[in-house]
């Protein structure tokens, strides 16, 4: 479980972990990202906090959600 910094909202800290996993290829383009339930289990956060994580990453364009199917990594432009 992640040790959370007290002065940064937890959803932002969890979103940063997922963002890093996308960046390092742990979650490649078009692969599923952890569900709300998986985020609550892995990070010990509330479901509403996990929803904020997904919403924030969607707003950044890093993930997209297919209703009834899950959330996936968006196709990212290649560096360089």
Helices and strands as residue ranges (DSSP letters): H 10-23, H 36-43, H 47-59, E 63-66, E 70-73
